[in-house]
Amino acid sequence: MDSEAPEDVAPRVRFRLGKAEDNAPKEDALERSADVKDATEEGGTAGPARFKRKLGSWIFESVGGFYMPTEDISKLPMRRQEHLLIRDLIYAFSGVPSSHIRPEIPFEEISQLRTDQVDRVHFKIEESFSGAFRSLANELLPLIGYYINVQSFIEDTIMTTGCGRTLGSGLHKSMQEYFEVQAGLETQLQERKLDLQQLVQQLRPWLKTMQALASLTSRVRRTELNSAQLLSLMDEHQAHFKCERLKLILTDVSHYYMKMVQLWTQKGVLYDVRREFFVEDTSASDMSSTLLSPKQCCHAYWAQRYRLHMERLPSFLAAHAEHIFLAGKYLNVLRQCNVQMKLMQASLTYVPQVEVEGEGEALAGEGEAAHVTLIRSSYELPARKLLELLVEEQQLLQHLNNLQEYFLLQRLELVEAVLANCAEQLQCNVDSLKPEKLQQIMLQLLQHSTDPHKHLLRSQLMDCDVATQLARRHKRLTKPETVENADQEQSSEAEPETEASSEADSSRLPAQLTLNGYEAFTLRYEPKWPVSLVIHEDAVEQLQLLHRVLFYLHYVLRQMGAAPRHSSRADALLERMTECIRQLEQHMTRDIVQPRWQALLENAQKAQFVDELLNQFQDTLDQCQLMCLLSEPATFVRALHTLGQLCLNFGSFMERQTGGPDFEAGVAEYEQEFNSLLIGILDLLIELARPNSASGNLERESCKQLLQRLEHVSKDLGDSSASSENSF
């Protein structure tokens, strides 16, 4: 944004004598070469001593090193008064002192002013002039202070660096027309073609312009700004003053920043030698002619590569920040994928949009600002190309369908095969299990599958229960600064119930885990680049949470189905338990997962840009997790685990006992405990389904659906269930 330094930072408008008129042949020919000392000796009052300019302050400048002596204005004819007043005004409007227009503060104080105090100086016309002349000229007096304010800013910043110099250079270019107007006025005065009313008419339009420029320079002086903040301030000023000249200056000053935006959005190149762009590449050395390895080039790399500094973004680009950032990012992603494409090559400039009278906003479509159209086009090009790469070449939709089938139990034959072939391993403590053996069984089960991506599926044993995994994930998401320590937290001990003991024990694993295989077993999906840009570790973790709960419920169902039958009371309780677990599983799979995943696959086929697909995928995962009530606090998850464990214990009891009084007493005890747990779950669901609860609409709707599913199971609970239903 730097411009060439102006050659003349303080142009002076010099008064040139014209020919004498008949009425005053000698008055206009007054000797301008008379010395100030001689004028003083004759009793006249000389002008102020000549000030030396200091950086950070302003002074009046003399003309040719001498001043004109004071004249007795009251004794001059009206025509002569008008002529002198016009002359002094022209001088004053160019920063040159005059005999009859003076500041309201003493001259000796002016030289001590700081640049941020310039706008406090006001001027007045000598009262000896005609009242009509003074009244007419007073309208223009603020122009003196405005000019001095702007010109002193130009002189103070022209030899500096950074955004101040850029603004000073832009102001200097804009002031050239002002100087031309002043020179034209002086010429008209010499030729006796200018009266005071004409002077006011010609300079009146400059009042608002100079006021806008002076207000801007005053605010810039008082605050240290970076380039983006300066551009934001200028945009705010031009919107307030609606000054066309300020718009032109803003376009000129914003050229350097918009050039950075252009290179980033159209080439994916960051050229920011002054560190003023809002996108920072933290791994700039990685981008070279040699592509990154697939292991390096993953979602985590691209999520952490760029750092955004929103304080470096001008306000007029804030609404387009996401498109600007993603345009350059996706260009670099495509570059790493070795994709060849024709890049845009269009000049990007910022021209403030004119608002439509009475509407407050610029019209869309044809009235849309040119820079907005270019930014959007520069985003759409790589976003569309990346989507085509993922869907058409990388078969992303097939991968998404695999996630539904493997993780969300839509391929039940695989789940049943795992439960049948890993029955012994799943009942063992997780410490005694060998992951390699489980993986070998998985490979055997998938051997005859026609899925071309089956080799990406892995088995995994977790080191904590679902509630603890949820708590870790919640902590990591709510405290981004702990992301770097996430790997260490994965090996920590399952968190106890209380927060105090949780913080004390979460840093290390216990000597022996108390998890069984069916509680720790889950799947892992390892897609290659660039599919891993969509199906990344965080998304897989959400799928694992859903899979662990669904797999656990299906395991309980299978065990209950294999339990032997004895008395009618025991069989009835077994049926109620089985139906309860079945309804919980079907609520998650049929009511929540299936319709939302089907909508995801349909919308993915209609998407035009990659972000539409990414957002839809993430929304689907979030909704499934939220509506399955797998969120913090994990009260529902713990209740499910306790209920499932009770059902497993009852199945084992049925296998051990064959009948008798002790058997019936045991059945009665299990029935009482089951009813108590079920009432607790129903009460929790009713509380979450209340309109005034802290739950969202999706959670409330899910709770209502689940309550309807459990209505048949809970009908035998008697008065407790009835009171709960009435309260709901």
FIROTI-35658 format. One record per residue (C-alpha): residue in one letter; x, y, z. Coordinates in nm, 3 decimals, padded with zeros to 5 digits, m for minus. Example, Ala and Ser with C-alpha at 12.3 -4.5 7.8 and 13.67 -1.06 7.14 Angstrom:
BEGIN
res/u/v/w
a/01.230/m00.450/00.780
s/01.367/m00.106/00.714
***
This chain:
BEGIN
res/u/v/w
m/00.000/00.000/00.000
d/00.305/00.227/00.009
s/00.306/00.500/m00.249
e/00.581/00.723/m00.375
a/00.667/01.009/m00.150
p/00.520/01.336/m00.276
e/00.770/01.582/m00.403
d/00.612/01.883/m00.239
v/00.456/01.824/00.100
a/00.358/02.185/00.174
p/00.256/02.378/m00.135
r/00.232/02.753/m00.078
v/m00.019/02.975/m00.246
r/00.161/03.306/m00.303
f/m00.021/03.631/m00.360
r/00.072/03.801/m00.686
l/00.000/04.175/m00.733
g/m00.237/04.285/m01.009
k/m00.262/04.623/m01.173
a/m00.375/04.915/m00.961
e/m00.737/05.027/m00.985
d/m00.842/05.392/m01.025
n/m00.959/05.433/m00.664
a/m00.646/05.295/m00.501
p/m00.348/05.324/m00.728
k/m00.107/05.308/m00.439
e/m00.287/05.083/m00.192
d/m00.244/04.769/m00.391
a/00.107/04.871/m00.487
l/00.214/04.887/m00.123
e/00.574/04.788/m00.097
r/00.578/04.418/m00.012
s/00.951/04.435/00.037
a/00.920/04.664/00.343
d/01.092/04.514/00.640
v/00.887/04.401/00.939
k/01.113/04.604/01.163
d/01.038/04.923/00.964
a/00.669/04.852/00.982
t/00.692/04.823/01.359
e/00.886/05.143/01.393
e/00.608/05.324/01.203
g/00.363/05.212/01.468
g/00.208/04.923/01.276
t/00.160/04.585/01.433
a/00.367/04.323/01.258
g/00.252/03.967/01.206
p/00.370/03.679/01.429
a/00.733/03.576/01.434
r/00.814/03.313/01.177
f/00.776/02.967/01.334
k/01.003/02.679/01.256
r/00.817/02.360/01.172
k/00.851/02.075/01.419
l/00.757/01.714/01.361
g/00.433/01.639/01.541
s/00.309/02.002/01.539
w/00.202/02.265/01.285
i/00.288/02.629/01.231
f/00.182/02.907/01.000
e/00.413/02.968/00.710
s/00.519/03.314/00.596
v/00.527/03.419/00.234
g/00.872/03.507/00.110
g/01.003/03.571/00.461
f/00.807/03.890/00.533
y/00.463/04.003/00.639
m/00.227/04.266/00.517
p/00.173/04.558/00.756
t/m00.157/04.611/00.927
e/m00.402/04.843/00.757
d/m00.680/05.048/00.914
i/m00.970/04.845/00.776
s/m01.242/05.074/00.904
k/m01.116/05.361/00.684
l/m01.103/05.153/00.366
p/m01.385/05.154/00.111
m/m01.610/04.844/00.100
r/m01.459/04.723/m00.224
r/m01.111/04.738/m00.077
q/m01.228/04.559/00.241
e/m01.375/04.280/00.034
h/m01.056/04.252/m00.170
l/m00.836/04.229/00.139
l/m01.065/03.980/00.311
i/m01.071/03.752/00.005
r/m00.692/03.773/m00.018
d/m00.647/03.683/00.350
l/m00.898/03.401/00.326
i/m00.719/03.246/00.029
y/m00.391/03.268/00.222
a/m00.545/03.119/00.537
f/m00.713/02.833/00.347
s/m00.365/02.728/00.231
g/m00.201/02.747/00.573
v/m00.042/03.089/00.517
p/m00.093/03.352/00.792
s/m00.284/03.666/00.717
s/m00.302/04.008/00.879
h/m00.671/04.002/00.962
i/m00.758/03.633/01.028
r/m00.609/03.499/01.346
p/m00.647/03.201/01.578
e/m00.838/03.247/01.901
i/m00.534/03.140/02.108
p/m00.202/03.329/02.135
f/00.054/03.262/01.866
e/00.314/03.147/02.116
e/00.084/02.863/02.224
i/00.028/02.736/01.870
s/00.386/02.621/01.827
q/00.353/02.412/02.145
l/00.048/02.219/02.028
r/00.067/01.850/01.955
t/m00.071/01.720/01.630
d/m00.370/01.566/01.806
q/m00.464/01.913/01.938
v/m00.472/02.090/01.602
d/m00.846/02.051/01.559
r/m00.905/02.251/01.878
v/m00.781/02.574/01.721
h/m01.052/02.810/01.592
f/m01.015/03.130/01.389
k/m01.186/03.469/01.375
i/m01.194/03.765/01.138
e/m01.091/04.109/01.255
e/m01.399/04.301/01.367
s/m01.300/04.610/01.166
f/m01.440/04.442/00.856
s/m01.798/04.500/00.757
g/m02.043/04.285/00.951
a/m02.195/04.157/00.628
f/m01.855/04.045/00.501
r/m01.771/03.875/00.829
s/m02.108/03.700/00.843
l/m02.063/03.567/00.491
a/m01.701/03.459/00.542
n/m01.753/03.296/00.884
e/m01.907/02.997/00.710
l/m01.570/02.914/00.557
l/m01.347/02.970/00.860
p/m01.350/02.602/00.974
l/m01.176/02.524/00.644
i/m00.856/02.680/00.784
g/m00.833/02.434/01.072
y/m00.935/02.143/00.850
y/m00.658/02.220/00.602
i/m00.389/02.263/00.868
n/m00.500/01.939/01.032
v/m00.481/01.739/00.708
q/m00.164/01.900/00.576
s/00.023/01.858/00.903
f/m00.075/01.487/00.904
i/00.066/01.450/00.553
e/00.394/01.615/00.653
d/00.426/01.417/00.977
t/00.367/01.077/00.814
i/00.526/01.112/00.474
m/00.870/01.004/00.599
t/00.739/00.726/00.823
t/00.656/00.364/00.739
g/00.343/00.154/00.760
c/m00.023/00.244/00.720
g/00.021/00.606/00.834
r/00.246/00.678/00.540
t/00.001/00.509/00.307
l/m00.284/00.730/00.426
g/m00.060/01.038/00.406
s/00.030/00.960/00.046
g/m00.336/00.906/m00.040
l/m00.431/01.235/00.119
h/m00.151/01.414/m00.065
k/m00.280/01.292/m00.401
s/m00.631/01.398/m00.311
m/m00.519/01.745/m00.197
q/m00.377/01.834/m00.538
e/m00.723/01.931/m00.662
y/m00.771/02.147/m00.354
f/m00.448/02.333/m00.432
e/m00.560/02.381/m00.790
v/m00.885/02.535/m00.668
q/m00.691/02.772/m00.441
a/m00.461/02.875/m00.726
g/m00.762/02.936/m00.948
l/m00.921/03.155/m00.685
e/m00.602/03.358/m00.653
t/m00.592/03.409/m01.029
q/m00.955/03.523/m01.032
l/m00.876/03.767/m00.753
q/m00.584/03.916/m00.941
e/m00.803/03.961/m01.245
r/m01.075/04.129/m01.034
k/m01.322/03.856/m01.126
l/m01.391/03.724/m00.775
d/m01.615/03.862/m00.502
l/m01.675/03.722/m00.156
q/m02.004/03.554/m00.242
q/m01.843/03.371/m00.534
l/m01.558/03.261/m00.307
v/m01.806/03.111/m00.060
q/m01.996/02.935/m00.336
q/m01.682/02.778/m00.483
l/m01.538/02.664/m00.148
r/m01.860/02.555/00.022
p/m01.843/02.199/m00.130
w/m01.494/02.161/00.014
l/m01.613/02.225/00.369
k/m01.771/01.880/00.407
t/m01.482/01.712/00.226
m/m01.214/01.875/00.440
q/m01.418/01.815/00.754
a/m01.428/01.443/00.672
l/m01.053/01.431/00.603
a/m00.967/01.631/00.915
s/m01.191/01.414/01.133
l/m01.019/01.105/00.996
t/m00.665/01.235/01.051
s/m00.754/01.346/01.405
r/m00.875/01.000/01.499
v/m00.580/00.828/01.334
r/m00.341/01.050/01.531
r/m00.495/00.950/01.862
t/m00.477/00.572/01.809
e/m00.214/00.326/01.696
l/m00.376/00.128/01.417
n/m00.274/m00.155/01.192
s/m00.369/m00.149/00.825
a/m00.698/m00.335/00.872
q/m00.806/m00.109/01.158
l/m00.716/00.198/00.955
l/m00.922/00.073/00.661
s/m01.213/m00.002/00.894
l/m01.193/00.348/01.038
m/m01.183/00.501/00.691
d/m01.481/00.293/00.581
e/m01.673/00.406/00.888
h/m01.591/00.770/00.810
q/m01.688/00.751/00.445
a/m02.018/00.588/00.539
h/m02.085/00.862/00.795
f/m01.983/01.164/00.588
k/m02.084/01.012/00.250
c/m01.782/01.187/00.106
e/m01.694/01.086/m00.249
r/m01.334/01.200/m00.213
l/m01.289/00.989/00.099
k/m01.419/00.689/m00.095
l/m01.152/00.746/m00.358
i/m00.883/00.773/m00.090
l/m01.011/00.453/00.073
t/m00.993/00.269/m00.259
d/m00.636/00.393/m00.304
v/m00.521/00.312/00.050
s/m00.686/m00.033/00.047
h/m00.504/m00.133/m00.273
y/m00.218/m00.311/m00.093
y/m00.449/m00.510/00.136
m/m00.685/m00.603/m00.147
k/m00.384/m00.721/m00.346
m/m00.304/m00.964/m00.062
v/m00.666/m01.083/m00.068
q/m00.645/m01.130/m00.444
l/m00.326/m01.339/m00.428
w/m00.464/m01.555/m00.150
t/m00.811/m01.617/m00.293
q/m00.706/m01.661/m00.657
k/m00.362/m01.824/m00.620
g/m00.351/m01.958/m00.265
v/m00.036/m01.753/m00.206
l/00.028/m01.552/00.111
y/00.233/m01.239/00.044
d/00.241/m01.061/00.379
v/00.584/m00.914/00.441
r/00.445/m00.672/00.702
r/00.235/m00.936/00.884
e/m00.087/m00.742/00.830
f/m00.304/m01.007/00.661
f/m00.558/m01.189/00.876
v/m00.447/m01.535/00.757
e/m00.114/m01.662/00.888
d/00.052/m01.976/00.755
t/00.213/m02.152/01.050
s/00.379/m02.409/00.823
a/00.494/m02.192/00.537
s/00.812/m02.395/00.490
d/00.605/m02.708/00.421
m/00.460/m02.570/00.099
s/00.723/m02.633/m00.163
s/00.753/m02.801/m00.497
t/00.759/m03.137/m00.319
l/00.415/m03.255/m00.207
l/00.356/m03.363/00.150
s/00.329/m03.731/00.225
p/m00.025/m03.870/00.277
k/00.055/m03.919/00.646
q/00.152/m03.554/00.685
c/m00.133/m03.421/00.474
c/m00.436/m03.499/00.691
h/m00.729/m03.317/00.845
a/m00.535/m03.230/01.161
y/m00.259/m03.072/00.952
w/m00.500/m02.850/00.758
a/m00.700/m02.767/01.071
q/m00.387/m02.637/01.245
r/m00.187/m02.501/00.954
y/m00.353/m02.160/00.932
r/m00.408/m01.916/01.215
l/m00.667/m01.641/01.179
h/m00.616/m01.292/01.323
m/m00.954/m01.125/01.294
e/m00.815/m00.796/01.423
r/m00.623/m00.778/01.095
l/m00.940/m00.795/00.884
p/m01.108/m00.470/00.768
s/m01.470/m00.435/00.868
f/m01.592/m00.424/00.508
l/m01.446/m00.773/00.452
a/m01.566/m00.925/00.781
a/m01.882/m01.071/00.627
h/m01.669/m01.248/00.364
a/m01.393/m01.371/00.596
e/m01.491/m01.738/00.565
h/m01.499/m01.731/00.185
i/m01.165/m01.549/00.173
f/m00.998/m01.796/00.407
l/m01.145/m02.111/00.253
a/m01.071/m02.002/m00.104
g/m00.697/m01.994/m00.041
k/m00.704/m02.300/00.184
y/m00.886/m02.515/m00.072
l/m00.650/m02.403/m00.348
n/m00.361/m02.535/m00.139
v/m00.552/m02.856/m00.059
l/m00.608/m02.913/m00.430
r/m00.244/m02.836/m00.496
q/m00.149/m03.110/m00.249
c/m00.388/m03.344/m00.432
n/m00.202/m03.277/m00.759
v/m00.516/m03.135/m00.919
q/m00.465/m02.923/m01.228
m/m00.709/m02.638/m01.278
k/m00.727/m02.297/m01.441
l/m00.698/m02.027/m01.176
m/m00.871/m01.691/m01.173
q/m00.684/m01.378/m01.277
a/m00.894/m01.073/m01.192
s/m00.795/m00.746/m01.027
l/m00.956/m00.704/m00.686
t/m01.023/m00.354/m00.553
y/m01.254/m00.215/m00.290
v/m01.497/00.054/m00.399
p/m01.746/00.147/m00.122
q/m02.098/00.056/m00.224
v/m02.353/00.334/m00.266
e/m02.660/00.274/m00.053
v/m03.003/00.295/m00.211
e/m03.203/00.587/m00.077
g/m03.471/00.471/00.164
e/m03.355/00.108/00.172
g/m03.040/00.136/00.379
e/m02.864/m00.144/00.197
a/m02.718/m00.188/m00.146
l/m02.930/m00.372/m00.392
a/m02.838/m00.734/m00.450
g/m02.769/m00.884/m00.789
e/m02.669/m00.607/m01.026
g/m02.602/m00.370/m00.735
e/m02.366/m00.609/m00.558
a/m02.018/m00.473/m00.503
a/m01.762/m00.598/m00.753
h/m01.520/m00.716/m00.485
v/m01.793/m00.930/m00.324
t/m01.865/m01.100/m00.656
l/m01.498/m01.172/m00.716
i/m01.443/m01.309/m00.366
r/m01.743/m01.538/m00.396
s/m01.633/m01.659/m00.739
s/m01.279/m01.720/m00.615
y/m01.423/m01.934/m00.333
e/m01.669/m02.127/m00.549
l/m01.406/m02.239/m00.799
p/m01.189/m02.449/m00.560
a/m01.485/m02.545/m00.337
r/m01.667/m02.697/m00.634
k/m01.353/m02.864/m00.769
l/m01.271/m03.020/m00.430
l/m01.625/m03.157/m00.401
e/m01.596/m03.314/m00.747
l/m01.265/m03.471/m00.647
l/m01.408/m03.623/m00.328
v/m01.739/m03.745/m00.468
e/m01.646/m03.856/m00.819
e/m01.285/m03.968/m00.789
q/m01.261/m04.066/m00.422
q/m01.610/m04.221/m00.385
l/m01.693/m04.024/m00.071
l/m02.060/m04.126/m00.073
q/m01.960/m04.492/m00.051
h/m01.743/m04.411/00.250
l/m02.033/m04.228/00.418
n/m02.259/m04.528/00.356
n/m01.994/m04.754/00.511
l/m01.995/m04.545/00.826
q/m02.368/m04.597/00.860
e/m02.346/m04.971/00.803
y/m02.043/m05.042/01.022
f/m02.074/m04.796/01.308
l/m02.450/m04.746/01.332
l/m02.544/m05.115/01.314
q/m02.721/m05.099/00.977
r/m02.535/m05.414/00.865
l/m02.664/m05.647/01.136
e/m02.510/m05.960/00.985
l/m02.165/m05.820/01.056
v/m02.261/m05.734/01.415
e/m02.403/m06.081/01.473
a/m02.090/m06.238/01.323
v/m01.867/m06.035/01.554
l/m02.076/m06.131/01.858
a/m02.070/m06.497/01.758
n/m01.701/m06.525/01.670
c/m01.574/m06.304/01.952
a/m01.807/m06.424/02.227
e/m01.528/m06.543/02.458
q/m01.309/m06.241/02.402
l/m01.592/m05.996/02.465
q/m01.664/m06.143/02.807
c/m01.301/m06.112/02.922
n/m01.141/m05.817/03.096
v/m01.000/m05.573/02.843
d/m00.649/m05.612/02.989
s/m00.640/m05.977/02.890
l/m00.748/m05.918/02.532
k/m00.515/m05.902/02.233
p/m00.619/m05.640/01.976
e/m00.429/m05.827/01.704
k/m00.650/m06.133/01.750
l/m00.967/m05.926/01.731
q/m00.840/m05.759/01.416
q/m00.764/m06.096/01.264
i/m01.121/m06.210/01.331
m/m01.251/m05.887/01.173
l/m01.047/m05.950/00.859
q/m01.184/m06.301/00.833
l/m01.541/m06.174/00.870
l/m01.487/m05.914/00.597
q/m01.304/m06.149/00.364
h/m01.605/m06.220/00.144
s/m01.748/m05.867/00.158
t/m01.786/m05.683/m00.174
d/m01.709/m05.347/m00.015
p/m01.401/m05.203/m00.195
h/m01.309/m05.008/00.118
k/m01.336/m05.288/00.373
h/m00.960/m05.275/00.434
l/m01.006/m04.936/00.604
l/m01.206/m05.090/00.889
r/m01.022/m05.173/01.211
s/m01.122/m05.305/01.552
q/m01.025/m05.107/01.860
l/m01.034/m05.151/02.237
m/m01.094/m04.833/02.434
d/m00.933/m04.768/02.771
c/m01.243/m04.616/02.938
d/m01.619/m04.645/02.945
v/m01.849/m04.433/02.729
a/m01.928/m04.181/03.003
t/m01.558/m04.113/03.059
q/m01.495/m04.080/02.686
l/m01.780/m03.829/02.667
a/m01.635/m03.631/02.956
r/m01.291/m03.622/02.794
r/m01.434/m03.509/02.464
h/m01.642/m03.238/02.630
k/m01.341/m03.111/02.821
r/m01.129/m03.103/02.508
l/m01.391/m02.913/02.307
t/m01.470/m02.660/02.579
k/m01.103/m02.595/02.651
p/m00.925/m02.568/02.315
e/m00.592/m02.502/02.482
t/m00.588/m02.860/02.609
v/m00.603/m03.012/02.259
e/m00.227/m03.060/02.254
n/m00.255/m03.277/02.564
a/m00.537/m03.488/02.421
d/m00.310/m03.782/02.344
q/m00.191/m03.793/02.704
e/m00.550/m03.780/02.828
q/m00.642/m04.084/02.619
s/m00.431/m04.298/02.850
s/m00.575/m04.151/03.170
e/m00.789/m04.335/03.424
a/m01.166/m04.349/03.383
e/m01.303/m04.043/03.561
p/m01.481/m04.107/03.894
e/m01.813/m03.952/03.980
t/m01.682/m03.642/04.156
e/m01.496/m03.359/03.981
a/m01.230/m03.337/04.250
s/m01.123/m03.698/04.217
s/m01.159/m03.670/03.838
e/m00.887/m03.406/03.815
a/m00.663/m03.598/04.051
d/m00.687/m03.938/03.880
s/m00.728/m03.854/03.510
s/m00.355/m03.832/03.439
r/m00.273/m04.202/03.469
l/m00.422/m04.545/03.408
p/m00.514/m04.774/03.698
a/m00.316/m05.091/03.752
q/m00.600/m05.290/03.596
l/m00.901/m05.173/03.398
t/m01.245/m05.291/03.507
l/m01.386/m05.294/03.155
n/m01.508/m05.605/02.982
g/m01.453/m05.661/02.611
y/m01.813/m05.582/02.515
e/m01.779/m05.243/02.692
a/m01.443/m05.152/02.536
f/m01.492/m05.288/02.183
t/m01.549/m05.045/01.896
l/m01.447/m04.986/01.537
r/m01.206/m04.748/01.368
y/m01.219/m04.624/01.009
e/m00.895/m04.508/00.848
p/m00.960/m04.343/00.511
k/m00.672/m04.215/00.305
w/m00.606/m03.862/00.188
p/m00.805/m03.666/00.072
v/m01.112/m03.852/00.210
s/m00.961/m03.801/00.556
l/m01.030/m03.431/00.510
v/m01.398/m03.517/00.564
i/m01.389/m03.840/00.768
h/m01.131/m03.735/01.021
e/m01.043/m03.844/01.375
d/m01.293/m03.618/01.549
a/m01.580/m03.740/01.332
v/m01.475/m04.101/01.386
e/m01.474/m04.041/01.762
q/m01.837/m03.928/01.749
l/m01.921/m04.239/01.549
q/m01.738/m04.454/01.803
l/m01.949/m04.309/02.086
l/m02.265/m04.404/01.899
h/m02.126/m04.744/01.803
r/m02.021/m04.833/02.158
v/m02.369/m04.762/02.296
l/m02.547/m04.945/02.015
f/m02.306/m05.239/02.026
y/m02.349/m05.262/02.403
l/m02.730/m05.265/02.375
h/m02.718/m05.528/02.099
y/m02.483/m05.742/02.305
v/m02.727/m05.727/02.599
l/m03.014/m05.822/02.366
r/m02.822/m06.122/02.239
q/m02.739/m06.241/02.589
m/m03.099/m06.200/02.704
g/m03.221/m06.398/02.406
a/m02.990/m06.686/02.501
a/m03.105/m06.695/02.866
p/m03.302/m07.011/02.969
r/m03.670/m06.995/03.064
h/m03.801/m07.096/03.407
s/m04.107/m06.965/03.593
s/m04.370/m06.739/03.441
r/m04.267/m06.448/03.665
a/m03.904/m06.482/03.566
d/m03.994/m06.517/03.200
a/m04.219/m06.209/03.218
l/m03.940/m06.005/03.374
l/m03.698/m06.131/03.111
e/m03.939/m06.025/02.836
r/m03.981/m05.679/02.989
m/m03.606/m05.635/03.014
t/m03.556/m05.755/02.657
e/m03.831/m05.528/02.525
c/m03.689/m05.230/02.713
i/m03.341/m05.279/02.566
r/m03.488/m05.342/02.220
q/m03.691/m05.022/02.230
l/m03.386/m04.823/02.338
e/m03.182/m04.966/02.051
q/m03.454/m04.919/01.789
h/m03.517/m04.563/01.904
m/m03.155/m04.480/01.830
t/m03.125/m04.671/01.504
r/m03.469/m04.628/01.348
d/m03.600/m04.300/01.491
i/m03.273/m04.107/01.487
v/m02.990/m04.254/01.280
q/m03.166/m04.393/00.972
p/m03.368/m04.085/00.865
r/m03.082/m03.842/00.927
w/m02.820/m04.052/00.753
q/m03.048/m04.102/00.458
a/m03.097/m03.725/00.438
l/m02.719/m03.682/00.453
l/m02.662/m03.911/00.156
e/m02.935/m03.739/m00.046
n/m02.807/m03.389/00.031
a/m02.450/m03.492/m00.045
q/m02.555/m03.578/m00.399
k/m02.716/m03.234/m00.440
a/m02.431/m03.033/m00.287
q/m02.255/m02.781/m00.511
f/m01.962/m02.694/m00.284
v/m01.756/m02.899/m00.044
d/m01.859/m02.693/00.259
e/m02.222/m02.787/00.208
l/m02.125/m03.152/00.241
l/m01.890/m03.090/00.535
n/m02.156/m02.895/00.726
q/m02.425/m03.152/00.654
f/m02.199/m03.435/00.769
q/m02.108/m03.258/01.092
d/m02.469/m03.158/01.158
t/m02.577/m03.520/01.113
l/m02.318/m03.644/01.362
d/m02.408/m03.374/01.613
q/m02.779/m03.439/01.583
c/m02.739/m03.816/01.618
q/m02.521/m03.774/01.925
l/m02.751/m03.513/02.076
m/m03.077/m03.699/02.012
c/m02.929/m04.024/02.144
l/m02.868/m03.822/02.463
l/m02.494/m03.886/02.447
s/m02.392/m03.553/02.590
e/m02.261/m03.405/02.910
p/m02.360/m03.459/03.182
a/m02.362/m03.829/03.092
t/m02.652/m03.915/03.324
f/m02.849/m04.101/03.058
v/m02.541/m04.291/02.939
r/m02.464/m04.409/03.293
a/m02.828/m04.509/03.341
l/m02.815/m04.715/03.020
h/m02.497/m04.887/03.134
t/m02.645/m04.968/03.474
l/m02.965/m05.097/03.317
g/m02.775/m05.314/03.069
q/m02.554/m05.454/03.343
l/m02.861/m05.541/03.550
c/m03.009/m05.728/03.254
l/m02.682/m05.918/03.200
n/m02.670/m06.009/03.567
f/m03.027/m06.134/03.555
g/m02.945/m06.347/03.248
s/m02.653/m06.502/03.438
f/m02.881/m06.559/03.736
m/m03.127/m06.743/03.512
e/m02.847/m06.967/03.388
r/m02.724/m07.050/03.740
q/m03.057/m07.105/03.913
t/m03.311/m07.372/03.823
g/m03.598/m07.299/04.065
g/m03.705/m07.302/04.427
p/m03.779/m07.039/04.691
d/m03.437/m06.874/04.658
f/m03.491/m06.842/04.285
e/m03.827/m06.668/04.323
a/m03.685/m06.436/04.587
g/m03.399/m06.351/04.353
v/m03.643/m06.282/04.068
a/m03.845/m06.052/04.295
e/m03.530/m05.866/04.393
y/m03.425/m05.822/04.029
e/m03.775/m05.709/03.937
q/m03.776/m05.446/04.208
e/m03.433/m05.319/04.103
f/m03.533/m05.314/03.735
n/m03.852/m05.118/03.812
s/m03.653/m04.870/04.016
l/m03.400/m04.816/03.738
l/m03.674/m04.785/03.475
i/m03.860/m04.527/03.685
g/m03.538/m04.329/03.718
i/m03.485/m04.333/03.339
l/m03.847/m04.231/03.277
d/m03.821/m03.946/03.526
l/m03.502/m03.827/03.356
l/m03.668/m03.839/03.013
i/m03.975/m03.656/03.140
e/m03.759/m03.385/03.293
l/m03.558/m03.343/02.972
a/m03.878/m03.331/02.763
r/m04.027/m03.040/02.956
p/m04.058/m02.715/02.756
n/m03.872/m02.522/03.027
s/m03.582/m02.766/03.051
a/m03.226/m02.682/02.951
s/m03.248/m02.929/02.664
g/m03.275/m02.820/02.304
n/m03.569/m02.886/02.075
l/m03.403/m03.194/01.923
e/m03.338/m03.350/02.265
r/m03.694/m03.278/02.382
e/m03.838/m03.433/02.069
s/m03.616/m03.740/02.111
c/m03.722/m03.783/02.474
k/m04.089/m03.769/02.378
q/m04.038/m04.038/02.113
l/m03.851/m04.260/02.356
l/m04.119/m04.218/02.624
q/m04.379/m04.338/02.374
r/m04.164/m04.642/02.292
l/m04.121/m04.729/02.660
e/m04.489/m04.683/02.739
h/m04.564/m05.054/02.693
v/m04.269/m05.159/02.911
s/m04.358/m04.916/03.189
k/m04.730/m04.998/03.212
d/m04.664/m05.255/03.489
l/m04.487/m05.002/03.711
g/m04.815/m04.905/03.877
d/m04.866/m04.576/04.054
s/m04.509/m04.457/04.011
s/m04.533/m04.471/03.632
a/m04.878/m04.315/03.629
s/m04.766/m04.019/03.838
s/m04.470/m03.970/03.608
e/m04.686/m03.976/03.294
n/m04.930/m03.727/03.447
s/m04.648/m03.491/03.534
f/m04.526/m03.506/03.174
***
